[in-house]
């Protein structure tokens, strides 16, 4: 009998990541920038097939809530909402920064702290510092926006996808999300909300002048 599977995916950064863990077996793939909306669902299906499981055998879904690309975050969460409407799954979530810190500590066992940087556009980055925790990284402060150049002044190892970073990482890895799943608390669907940090650029349009005079 095939054991229950964990499906993890993230699309908050330019390179999206998908992974399916079944026991000790892992199937995974990545999606290039600009293909997330078109390919996320087909490639989830392909990755499940590679792992030898059907969606009905997935017990746990894992994704990040951001911060990152406004559109990318919504793509992942829309997929999560769709899956949860059809079947009962256990949902686990974390921030994109926490997932990247987990990956850094896994790859650098001698490091006890790191600062994660995700490009936010407009010459800024989302950043947060972490200390090694068992089993999950522990944040040392809130998520903040900093100028890209500020990475040069970091007092601890840096990881992320901005220029002059100490340890380059394209974004969260779905493989790491699968590893984190057993240690993350269950997320109620009502709390599976995007972590944007920066307010959206889009503003509600002003009413037409002729309509405003009628109000």
Rosetta blueprint (number, residue, H / E / L):
1 X L
2 X L
3 X L
4 X L
5 X E
6 X E
7 X E
8 X E
9 X E
10 X E
11 X L
12 X L
13 X L
14 X L
15 X L
16 X E
17 X E
18 X E
19 X E
20 X E
21 X E
22 X E
23 X L
24 X L
25 X E
26 X E
27 X E
28 X E
29 X E
30 X E
31 X E
32 X L
33 X L
34 X L
35 X L
36 X H
37 X H
38 X H
39 X H
40 X H
41 X H
42 X H
43 X H
44 X H
45 X H
46 X H
47 X H
48 X H
49 X H
50 X H
51 X H
52 X L
53 X L
54 X L
55 X H
56 X H
57 X H
58 X E
59 X E
60 X E
61 X E
62 X E
63 X E
64 X E
65 X L
66 X E
67 X L
68 X L
69 X L
70 X H
71 X H
72 X H
73 X H
74 X H
75 X H
76 X H
77 X H
78 X H
79 X H
80 X H
81 X H
82 X H
83 X H
84 X H
85 X H
86 X H
87 X L
88 X L
89 X L
90 X E
91 X E
92 X E
93 X E
94 X E
95 X L
96 X H
97 X H
98 X H
99 X H
100 X H
101 X H
102 X H
103 X H
104 X H
105 X H
106 X H
107 X H
108 X L
109 X L
110 X L
111 X L
112 X L
113 X E
114 X E
115 X E
116 X E
117 X E
118 X E
119 X E
120 X E
121 X E
122 X L
123 X L
124 X E
125 X E
126 X E
127 X E
128 X E
129 X E
130 X E
131 X E
132 X L
133 X L
134 X L
135 X L
136 X L
137 X L
138 X E
139 X E
140 X L
141 X L
142 X L
143 X L
144 X E
145 X E
146 X E
147 X E
148 X H
149 X H
150 X H
151 X H
152 X H
153 X H
154 X L
155 X L
156 X L
157 X L
158 X E
159 X E
160 X E
161 X L
162 X L
163 X L
164 X L
165 X L
166 X L
167 X E
168 X E
169 X L
170 X L
171 X L
172 X L
173 X L
174 X H
175 X H
176 X H
177 X H
178 X H
179 X H
180 X H
181 X H
182 X L
183 X L
184 X L
185 X L
186 X E
187 X L
188 X L
189 X H
190 X H
191 X H
192 X L
193 X L
194 X L
195 X E
196 X L
197 X L
198 X L
199 X L
200 X L
201 X L
202 X L
203 X L
204 X L
205 X L
206 X L
207 X L
208 X L
209 X H
210 X H
211 X H
212 X H
213 X L
214 X L
215 X L
